[in-house]
């Protein structure tokens, strides 16, 4: 592949340039490409093509250079890079807002995409440092003893896969869609290759350019391929992971590819989703939960012009409240929605991403109407919209569409449970009782998210138990969380994003759950010595040393796994029953004064884990404590480290009376 120098500056600001890709550590630009246009005006923004790009070489570059650079870093070091990357993007996001408006996104839509993506980076930067060890492998669960004498045991370990994370993204979230896949893969130590949707690829390219220019990315950890990648699975195998967001038809073709079937490529897909909002029978018109429900429906119909995989498609309400809900939605749409160019003041809903996408949505609505729907709110005629100069007109070149609410007299009409109109479109259905609401919701065949609007615990329990197996996420909306809720359509980094069935069956995000998706769980069977070496956690039966001094003051540089300290025997008195903190001559964290805490914000002794009281201890008994250094974690960019001590308390008969993990913080040197 011939590499040509291409400016990393954002294209689309000065004319229809051919959009570059970023592969093998350099920018590469094809000779030609197809035009991509501004969703509001039809003006050509950029040309996108990929003829001549060597996909196989990009994959090999990720497997070699990217793997080597990320593999040299610990989880904490990768987490720190994610934090710096998120901070850099946050400082430069205004340029991304400018481009995002050309996709039809309002300023609020852009915040969901751009700030939401940056938030994912910062979240994984924080969680990686807090929840993962400063190492390159993850110990999964407790060790298993596999022999009577303790000489043979087992442990599950996660190690990173040695391939690439190849992501194929949809057009609706050109920044968040990339970063929500990138962050967990990067934290796991797996390099990413990004293939954005052509329609909005210029926004993704601008974001990648900012990331490259930040100077914090390890070599080979991120590549961007614009244009077609047809046949990319031919170059992948069991070392690699593919994350796909798009149509169910494309996902089906990928699943049937030989790369997945024969060579073991792991594919995660997020596809069509007929998400539901259910109004509980206790939510009378005018109540806070009713108003919150209506607000949620309108938001999901109009945010991103309804182009969200999590948008509400089916509004399921008690039969007797259908008219009231329709009227309330109509009133809120009339009062709050202004359609137009996102760059015009006062516009709250922009166009769809392209005229092709709008036409596809209109065809889907026609199919829904033919299948039994009637028009409750809206029209399929081209709407008059607010242009960038503030005037109002029908803009034939733009991809504008008015919000549409369809009504189904027959809630069991097949089309409403089969067809997703991926735009500002929802359908309202009436249910007879809770069992009927559950049945109708399940007919969607598996969804990303559902909302239950109810304050009745029994209603919530019945609905949740009935629909949870068909959903990846359920939001329960009532008066208490109406203002603080992040909303029906907003996936959060600590929680799983994905859903079963027609939603694709995959999981993305979800905190550390998504990190281990890019790793392999392996069961290791070995001696305690070997398990200690592999896990960097001391196991009972492995060698120990009693040369260590005071466990609360010995610096990290003088500690090794297996270092132990044994206290002298202590006769228990009645006073000791209530005063146990002097056992090792050390004042516990619970007795620190305010002055001591202010002077030492990282207390030496900061907690106990896994406490088990195995036998009674009374006055007259003698006890001793053996502390063994179980895990030693130097903290990145800090002057201290953390030590987890295995604590065993025995009595005068050498019976174990208690076990626990003691957590300490000590200086590194």
N, C-alpha and C positions, 0 to 999 in steps of 0.2 A: 504494500500500500504506500503510495506517495504521500508524504506528509508535507503540507504547506502551512506557512505561518498565517494564522487568522487572528485578527484582533479579538481579545476577550471582552471588548466592550459590547454592551447590549446592542443588538441589531433591532431594527424596527423604528428607531427614532429619526433616522435621516433618509430612509428610502428602503425599497424592497431588496435588501441584500440577500444572498444565499446564506442560510443559517449554518454556522459551523458546528461540528461535533468535537468532543474532547476525548481523544483516544491515545493510548500509549504515551501519556504525559505531554501531549501537544494538541494544538487546535488544528483541525483538518476541515477543509471546505470543499464540497463537491462543485462541479462545474455548473450544474443546473438544478432546478427544483421546482416544485409546484407551488403556486401562490397560496398564501394564507392571508385572510382579510380581517379587517376590523369588524367586529360583530355589529357595531352600530351604524357604520357608514359605508361599509363595503370597500374601503380603501385597502390596497395591498400593503401588508405589514412586512412580510418576509417571504422568501422562497425556501421551501424545505425539500431536501432530497438526500439520498444516501448512496447513489450509484458509485461503486468503486471502493466503498469502505470495506475493509477486511475484518469482518466480525470475528472470525476464528483467531486472528492475531490479537484482537482486543481481549478476548477471553483468556488466551494464553498469557498475555501481559498481566491480567488480574491474578491469575493463578500463580504466577512467579513473583513479579515485582510487588504486587499488592499484598500477596500473602506474606512475603518476607518482611515488608515494612510493618504491617499490622501485627504479625506474629512476634516481633521484637518488643511489643508493648504489653503491659499488663492491663487488666480491666480498668484500674484506676487511672492509668495514663491515657487510655482511650477515652474514658469519661471526661477527663480534663480537656481533651481536644474538642469533644462535642460541646462542652460549655463555652470554650473560646470561639468555636465556630458559630454557635447560636448568638453570642454577644456581638460578633462581627456582623452577621446578617441583620441583626436588630438595628445596628447603627447605620446600615446602608439600605434599609427596606423601602425608602421613598421611591427609589428608581424602579423597584418592583411594583409598587402601587400604580405608577404611571403606566406601565405595560399591562398590568392586570385589567385596567379599565378598558383596554382595547379588546379584551376577551368578552366584554359585556358585564363584568363584575362591578358592582357598586363598591363604595369605600368599605361598607360593612362586610360585603362578600369577600373583599380582599383581605380584611382582617382575619376572617375565618381561614383563608387559604395560607396567607403569608405569615401572619403572626401565629396562627395555629401550628404551622410547620416549624417555626422557630421555637415555639413552646415545647414541641416534641424533643428537639435537640437538647434544650435546657433540662427538661425532665429526665431524660436518659443520662445526661451528664451528672445530675444530682443522684438519681437512684443507683447508677452504676457505682458511684463512690461509696454510697451508704450500704447497699445490699450485696455487693459482690466483694470477693477477696482481692487483695492487691497481688493477683496471680494471673495465670493464663488458663486454668481449668476450674470448673465448678464442682464441688462435692455435693452430690445429690442424696440427701437423706442421711440417716444414721447408719453406722457400720453394722454389719451382720456377723455374729460369731458362728462359725461353721464347724467348730470342733469342741470337744469336751474340755480340753486343756487350754483353749484359747490360742493355740499355735497356728490356726488357719481361719481366715475370715474373708468377708466380701464387702465391697463398696461400689456404689454407682458413681461414675464420673462423667461429666460433660466435657468434651473436647471439640474445638471448632472444626468445621468441615474444611477440607483443603482446596475448595473450588471458589466459585464466584456466586454472588447474589445477583441474579439477572432480573430486573424489575421492568414490567411492561405496564404502563400507567394509562389512566383515562384522561380525558380532556378537561374535566370539570375542576380538578384541584392540581394545577401544574406545579405548585410548590409543596403543599402539604402531602400530596400523594407520593412525591419523591422522598421527602424527609421522614415520613412515618415508616417507610421501609428501610431507608438508609440507616437511621439511628440504631435500631437493635442489631442490624447486621454488622455495623461498624463496631459496636460495643462487643459483639461476639468475636470480632477479629476477622471478618470475612469481607473482602472488597466487593464493591457494588458496580454494576453496569446498568445505567438508566436509559430506558427507551420511552420517551414521553409521547403522548398523542400528538399527531401532526398539527391539529387545529390550534393548540396553545403552546406548542413547543418553544416558541420564542421567549416565553416567561420562564420556563424551566432552564433554557440556555442562559438567560441572564442571571438566574440564581446560581447555577453552576459556576459561571464566570466569577461571581463575587466570592464563592467558596474557594476557587482556585487562587484568586488574587489575595485571599487572606493569608496565605503562606503557612497555614497550620496543618494542611492535609498531608499525611504520609504518602509517599510515592505509590501510585497504582491503586490507591484505595477507592477512587471514584473515576468512572468514565461515563461519557454521555454520547449516545448514538441517536442522531436525528434521522428521520427518513425510515424507509422500510428495513425490517430485520427478518424478512421472510426466510424460514429455514434455520433460524438461530438455534433451535433445539438439536439440530444435527451435530452441533459442536459441544454439547453438554453431556454430562453423565452423572453418576451417583455422587460425585464430589460437590455438585452444584445445587443451588436452590433457585427456583423461579417463583416470583411473586407477580400475579396477574390481576389487574382490575379492569373489567370491561364486560362485554356481553356474554351471556350463557352459551351462545353458539360458538364463539371463539374459544371459550374455556373448554367446551366439549372437544373441539378439534385439537387443542393442546393436550388434553388428557389421553386422546387416542394416538398421539404421536409416539413413534418408536423410542424417542428419547426418554419418555416417561415409562412406557410399557416394558421396553427391553433393557434400557441402560440405567434405569433407576433414578432419573432426575426427580427430585421432590418438588411438586407443584402445589402452590397455595393459590386459590382463586377466590376473588370477590366479584360476584356477578349480580344478576337481576334481583331485586328485592321489593316485594309488595308490602312495605311496612304499614303497620296499623296503629291507630290511636283509638282507644276504647273509652267511652264516657260511661262512668259507673252510674247505676240507677239512683244513687244518692246525690248526684250532681244536678240539682235543680237550676233552671235558668236564673241568672242573676247572682248565684253564689260564687265565691272566689274560685273554687275548683272548676266551675263551668266556664268562667271568664278565662282562666288560665288555659283550659283545654282549647277554646276557640282561638286564643292568641297563638298557641303552639301550632295549630293547624294552618293558620294564615302565614305564620313565619316559615313553616316548611314548604308551603306552596310557592312562596315568593323569594325566599333566600336562594341566591344563585339561580334565580328564575326556575326554581324547582329542579335544577340539575344536580341533585345530590343523591348518592346511593342510599342515604338514610332518610330521605324525605318521606313524609306521610302520604301514602297512596290510597289507603282505605280508611275512611272515618266511620267507625262502627258505634252507633248510639242507640239508646232505647227507642223503639218504634214510635212511641208517643212524643219523642223530643226531636224527631227529624226536622220538622218545620222550624222549630225554635233555633236549632243549630244552624240551619241554612240561613235564616234571617240574621243571626249574629255574625256569621262568617261574611255575609254580604255587606253588612254595616261596617265591619272592620276593614275589609278590602277597600270599600269606598272612601273611608276616612283616612287610611294610612298609605295606600299604594299609589305611587306616581310612576308610570312607565316612561322610560326614555334613555337617552345617552347617559351613562354613569358620570360623565364629566359635567353634566348640567346640574346646577343647584336644585335641591329638592327632590331629585329622582331617587326612588327607593327600590325600584326593580329595573334591571337592565334587560338587554336582549338575551336570547339563547346564544350559545357559542358560535353558531354558524347558521346560515339559511338552510343547509342540508339537515342540521339537527332539528331546526324548527319544523321543517317539512316532515321529518320522521315522526315528530310528536303529533302533528296534525293528523297524519295517517293513523296513528294509534288511537287518537280520540275518535276518529271516524269509525274505527272497528269497534270501539266501546259503545258508540251510539247505535251501531248496527246490531250489537249484541244485547240491547235492551235498555241502554241508558237514555236519560233525558237531560237536557241542559238546565241545571238548576241556577248556575251563575256563570256569566261570561258569554263570549262569542268566539267563533273561529275566524271572523273577519280581521283583516289587518287593522290594528289599533292606531289611533292618532297618538303620537308620542312627543315628549319634550326633547328637542334637539339640543346640541351643545351650546348653541347661541341663545337658548331660552325660548325659541318659537316652537309652536306645535304643528305637527304635520304627520301624514302617513309617509314613512320612509321605506320605499320599496327595497332599497339596498340593504336595509338592516334586518336582523333576525328577531324581530319583536313579535310577541304573542301576549294576549291578555290572559290573566288567570282564569281557569275553568274549574268549576265544581260540577260533577255529574251526579245524577241521582238515579238509583236503581230501585224500582218498586219491588223487583224480585231480587232479594239479597243473595240468592243462589245462582244468579246468572253466571255462567262459566267465565265469560270474558273478564269480569272484574277481578277474578282470582287468578287470571292467567296473563293479562297484558299490562305491562308497565309503560305508561306514557312518561318518558323521562324529561319532564318539563313542568310548568306551573299548573299541574293537573292533579286533582284528587277526586275520589268518588265517595259518596255517603250511602251507608247501608243501615237499615234498622234491624235490631235484634229483639227477640221476645223475652229471653231470660239469660242468666249468666252462662248456662250450658250452651245456648245458641250463640252467644258472643264468642265463646271459646271455639266452637265448631267453625264459625265463619273465619275467625282469625287463622286457624290451622289450615284452612283451604288455600292460603297463600303459598303453602309448600315449603316454608322455611324462610325466615327473614332476618335482617340485621338487627332491627330494633322495633320495639313496640312501646307505646305509652298507655298507662292506665291512669285515668283521672278519677280518683275516689279517695275519700277519707274514712271509709268503712273498712276496718281491718279484715272482716270476714269476706267482703267483696274482693279486696285486694288479694287475699290468700287464695280464694277460689280461682280468680282469673290468672294469677301468677302461676299457680301449680298447673293449670290447664294449658297455658301458652308457652311457658318457659322452655320445654323441650324443642320448640320450633323457632327459638330466637337466640341470638347471641347476647342481647342486652335488653333489659326492660327498665323503663323509667316510670316510677310511681309519682304522680303529680297531685299535690293537694295544696291547701292554703299555706301550709308551713314552709314549703320549699318552692313555691311559685316564683319568688323573686331571686332565690339563690341557685336554683337549678341551672345547670349548663345547657339544658334543652334537649329535646328529643333527638335532634340531628347532629349533635356534637360529640364524636368519639373522643374519649379522654385517654392520654398515654398510659396511665396505670391500669386501665381496664381493657379487656379484650374487645377488639373490633373485628367482627366477622359474624357469620351465621350459618346454620345448617341448610341442607337441601338446596333449593334454587338460588339461595344467597351465595352459594359457592362451597360451603363446607370448610372454609379456611378460618384462620385466626391471625389477626395482626395486632400490634400493640399488646397491651396487657402486661406492662412492666417486664419483669424478667422472663415471663412465659414466652414472649416473642424473641428474646435474646437466645434462649436455648433452642428455638426453632432452627437456628443456624449452627447448631452444635449436634454432636452425636452422643447419646447416652450409652455408656459401655459399663458392663459389670466386670469388676476386677476381683479375682480370687487369689489371695496370697497370704504370706505371713504378716504379722503386725509390723515388722521392720519394713517390708516392702510397701505396705499400705501407707505407713508413715511417710516414706520417701515420695510416693506418688501423689498423695493428697496434701502434703505439707501440713498435716495434722497428726499429732502424736496419737498412737493407738495403744491401749493397754496391752502389755506383752512385748512392746518394742523397748529397746535399750533406754535406760534413764541414767541421769547423773545427779548427785546430791551436792555438787560443788557450788551451786548458786547461792548468793547471799539473800538479803531481804528482797522478797518478790515485789515489793511496792516501790523500791528505790533503785534496783539494779537496772542499768540502762539497757536498751534494746540491743546494742552492739555486743553485749556480753552474754546474751541469752541464746540458747539453742533449744530446738524441740527436744523434749525429754528431760530438760533440766528440772530438778525437783527440790523441794524443801519440805522437811518433816518437822513439825512442831514437837516440843517435848510433851510428855503426858500432863494432862491437867485434870485435877480432881474437881468434879462439879459440886458446887455448893448450892444452897437454895437461892442465894443472890444471883448465881450465874444463870438461873432459869430466865431471869428478866434482863440480865446484863451480859450478853454474849459477845459484844463488840470488841472486848479486850482479849479475845482468845489467842490472837497472834501478836498482841501488843500493838494493834493498829486501830486507829479510829476510823469507823466506816464512813462512807459518803453521806449516810443519813444524819451524822452528827456534825457535819461541816458547819462552821459559822458563816454568816454573810460575808464577813471580812475575808475568811479563807477562800470562799468561793470566788470573790471578786479578784483576789490575788492569783488564783489558779483556776481559770475557767474550765480546764480539763482535769477533773478530779482524778486522783490516782486510782481510787477504787470506785467504779461507777455502776456496778450492778452484779446481780446473780441471775443465772439462767438454769433451767432444768433441775430445780431443787427437788430432791426426793428424800423423804424421811422414812427410813427403812426399819428402824427399831427404836424403842423408847430409850431415853437417857434420863436418869434421875440423879438425885443427890447421892454422892458417894461413888458414882461411876467415874472412871478416868477415860478421857478421850484424847486423841491426837489427830492432827490434820496433815495429810500429805497433799501438797500442791505440785502438779506436774505441768510444765509449759506445753500446752496442747496446740496452740496456734499463735503465731507471731506475725503481726501485720504492720509493717512500716507504712505510715500515712503519707501520700504524695503531698509535697509542698507544705509539710508541717514539720515541727521540730520533735514530734512525739510519735509513738506507735502504740498499737493495742496488743495486749496479750490476753489470751483466753487460757485460764488455768483449770486443769481437771482436778477437782477437789474431792477427796475421799476422807470421811471421818470414821475412825474406828474406835472401839472401846477396849477395855482391859483384856477382853477375851479375843482380840483381833477380829471381832465381828464388825462388819460395815453397818454403821447406824445412819449415815447420810451421805449423799453424793450431790454435787452441784458443779456448775461452771462459774468460776470467779473471773470477772472482767476487770482488767486494770489498764491504765494508760501510763506510760513512762517515757522519759526522754530517750531519743535515739542514741545519744552519746553522753 
